[in-house]
Structures are given as C-alpha cells and as structure tokens.
C-alpha cells in the first residue's frame, strides 16, 4: 500500500475510533437551548446516560430524573435519529422508542410511562391526585401536533385536591385512536369509583372538543358540586361537560 493510502486508512481508523468513543456530554451541545437541561453525563453519545434531565413547560421545569439512551448510528445517515430512552425519577418512569424527524416532528412507539397526577399542574391550573399510566402503540407528531396514533391513558385512584382536602373521584381509562387526516378520538370509561364518567374527547390540529357526562348514585360532595357548576350543566341529575376551543 502506498504511503498516501496508508495515511488515509490510518486517518479513517482514528476518525471511527473518535466517533465510537464520542463522550455523552456532547449531547448537551445539540439540545434545544432553554427547553431541555441535562447534566451528570456518562457513557458515549451512542450509549449514554445523564443523572438529571429537565424539560421546560409553561409552568416551569418538568423533572424526568435520570435518563439512559441508545442512539442508532445508522439512523443518522437517514437524517432521522432513532433513540431508545429510559428515564426514572421516584415512582415516575418512561420508556420509549423515538424517531426525530424535525424540530417539531417526532415518532413515538412502544411508550410505557407512569407519573403522578399532579403533573397536570404543568399544563392546567388544577391540582389532582392519583397516578397516570400511559401506553402508546404509536404516536406521530408533526409541527408539534398528533397526526396518527393509538394508545391508552389510565388515571388510577383519581382525586381532586380541593382546598379543604382530597376528594376521591375514581379510576378512569381513556382509549384513543387517530387515523391519518382524521381527528384524534378518545373514549372515556369509568373503571371504578363513586363518580362515573363517560363520553368522548376529540382533538384535531389545535381544536379540541370535550363531551363528557358525570354522575353518581350518591350525592356528590358540596365542594365538588360547586366546582362542577363552573364548567358543567346539570342534566337529569347528572353533570354535562361540553367544551370546545383552541389549544
């Protein structure tokens, strides 16, 4: 082999070694500034971890805890990085397969998540208790909005944390599906509890529609009655929540 070819071969080997051993902290250089914060890196870019990760929301930072990831090198050739992600923080957990197709374009699959219901306060001015469990077969986001997917969200031991103390509501499931060019449609099902809920939730682009009936065989707590009167209309001894708007 000629000397120039030997030099080229050696440079290629060195480049491959550098890429394979690229430290995990380099991930911090490509994260959206001010949106995602990670520290305590270990491992490599391809198979690494961070001891702490936070995602910024309108109500402040949401803690994800420790995060581990695996990045497929071949996916970079298609300009669509594919990652396996696993995060833990207390009882909160998340495992998912991600394909990043753009700044606001994301494919999720095999998602299994569990988190405390008080996470809702990051998105709405309400305090809830209990545990949410999320299983996603698939979900495609384009420009930050869902365009296709299917999965289930379960609210276990749901409670409303009223100023006078927690009030038990029940356990509920939200089965949802979205076909291409169709709205996301979710069915609300009561699993157990004193407050029964049934109905649908729809989301298309930035428009949402909620149509849910709430009722109970026993008289509702006066605090809950007053709270529901602000958003629901009494209908034959039940409460009808019908909302439409933009998000």
N, C-alpha and C positions, 0 to 999 in steps of 0.2 A: 504494500500500500504506500502510495506517495506521501510525502510529508504534509502537504496541504490537506489530503483526505484524512490522515491520522489526526491532525489538529481539529478538523471538523467533527470527526467521530468523538474525540475527547470532549469537545465543547458540547455536543449533543448529550453525552452521558452526564456531564456536570449539570446541564440545564434540567434534565429529567430528575436528577437527584434533588436539585433545589425545589422543583415543583412538588415532588412527592413529600418532601420534608417541610414544606412551607408551614410556618407556625400558625396556630389557630388565631392568634391576636390580629392577623391580617384581615380577618373577617370584620373586625371593628372599623376598618378603614372604608368599607363599602356599605355599611349600614346607613339608612336614612338619618341624616343629622337631626337631632331633636325629637325623633319619632321612636327610635329603638336604642336602648342603652344596655351594654353588656360589659362585664368585667370578670376578672379571675379566669382568664383563658388558659387552657391546657390542650395538649394534643396538636393535631395538624388541621389545616384548612379542610382536608377531606374527611377526617375522623376526629372531631374535637369536642370540646365542652367549654361551658362558661359557668362559673359558680353563681352568677346572678344575672338575670335578664329582666328588663322592664320595657313595657310598651306604653307610649303616651296616649291618653284619651282626653276627651273634653273635660273630664272631671279629675284629671291628674294621671299619675302613672299607675299602670296595672302590673303587678308583680307576677312573673312567671316562675321565679325561683331558679333552680339550677337547670341548665339546658345541655343536652347532648345532641349531636347531629352527625350524619353521614352524608357526604356530597358525592354524587356520581360524576367522575371526571368526564366521561363520555357525553354527559348531558350538556356540558359547556360547549361542545362542538356544534350543538344544535341551538345554541344561544337560549336554552331553556333549562336552567339549573334545576336538578331534581334532588331533593333532600328528604331524609328520614329524620324526624325530630321527636325528641322525648324530653319532656320537662316535668319537674316536680317542685312543689312548694307547699309544705304541710300536707293537708289532705287533698290539695289540688293537684291534678295530673293532666297531662296532654301527650298523646302520641298521634302522629300524623305523617302522611306522605305528601310532600309539596312539590309542585312544579311551578316555578316562577317564569311567567311568560311576558311580563312587562311590569312597569312601576305599580299599576293597579290591576294587573291581570294575573290571576292565580288559580291553579287547580289543586283541590284537596281530595284525598282519598284515604280510606281506612282510618278515619278520625275516631278516636276514643278519648273523651275528656270528662273530667269530673271537677266541679268547683262549687264553692259556697254561693248561695243565692244572693248574698249581699253584693256580689259582683255587679248586679243590676244598677246599683247606685252610680256606677261609672257612666251609664247611658241614660238613666231616667231618675227624676227626683222622688224615689220611693225606696223604703227600707224593707227588705224581705229576708226571711229565714228559710232554712232548709238546704237541700243540695240539688244542683242541676247535674244531670248526666246527658252527654251528647254523643250520639253515634252517627257518623256520616258515611254512607257508602261512597258518595262522590258529591262534590260541590265545585262549580266553576264560577269564578268571579271575573267580570270584565268591567273595567273602569270602576272597580270597587263595588259593583252590584252583582247579585246572583243571577245567572242566566240558565243554569241547569243543575239539577241535583236531587238527592233523596236522602232522607235520614229521619232520626227521631230525637226529640228532646224530652226528658223526663224531669219533672220537678217533684222531688220526694220530700215528704213531711213539710209541705209548704206552710209558711206562717207570714202574717203581716205584723211587722214590728211597730205597733202603734205607740203613741206617747205614753199610754197607760200600761203597756206591757204587750208581749207577743200574743197573737190570736191565731189558733190553728185553723187552717183552711182545708188542707187535704193534699193528696198526691195526684198529679196530672201528667198526661202524655200529650205531646204534640207531634203527630206523624205528618211529615211534609214531603212533597214531591214537586219538581218543576221540570217540564219538558221544554225543549228548545222553542224559543219565541212564544212561550206561554208564561202566565204568572206563576209564582210560587204559591202553592195552596197547602195549607196546614189544617188538619182536623184536630180539634181539642177534645180530649177524652178524660173523664174522671176515673181514676184508679181506686181511690178510697178517700174518706174524709167527710166532714159534716157539710161542706159547701160543694155542691155539684156544679160542674161547668161543662158546657157542650157548645159547639159551634165551629166557626172557621176563621182563619186569618189568611189574608192574601197580600202578596207583595209583588209589584211589577214596576221595574225601573225604580223611581223614587216615590211611587204612590203605594199607600197601604190601605187596607180595609179590614176592620175587625167587626165580627158579628157573633157575639157570644151571649148565651143565656146562663144566668147564675141563679141557683135556688137552694133551698134546704128544707128538710122535713121538719126541722125545729126552727124556732125564732132565732134570727141572726143577732149577734151581739150589737147593741146600740151604736157602739163606735164604728163597727163595720157597716151598719146601715147608713150612718151619716156619710161615711167615706164613699160608699157606692152611689149615694144620691147625687154626688157631684159629677159622676161620669155615666150613670146608668138610668134607664127609665123603668119605673115599676110596670110590670105586665103580668096580670093574673097571679099575683103572689110571688112573682119572680123578678129578677132584675135583668134588663136587656141592655147590653153594652154594644152600641153600634157607632163606630168611629171611622172616619175617612180623612186622609190628609197626605201630606208630603213629608218625607224624611230627608 
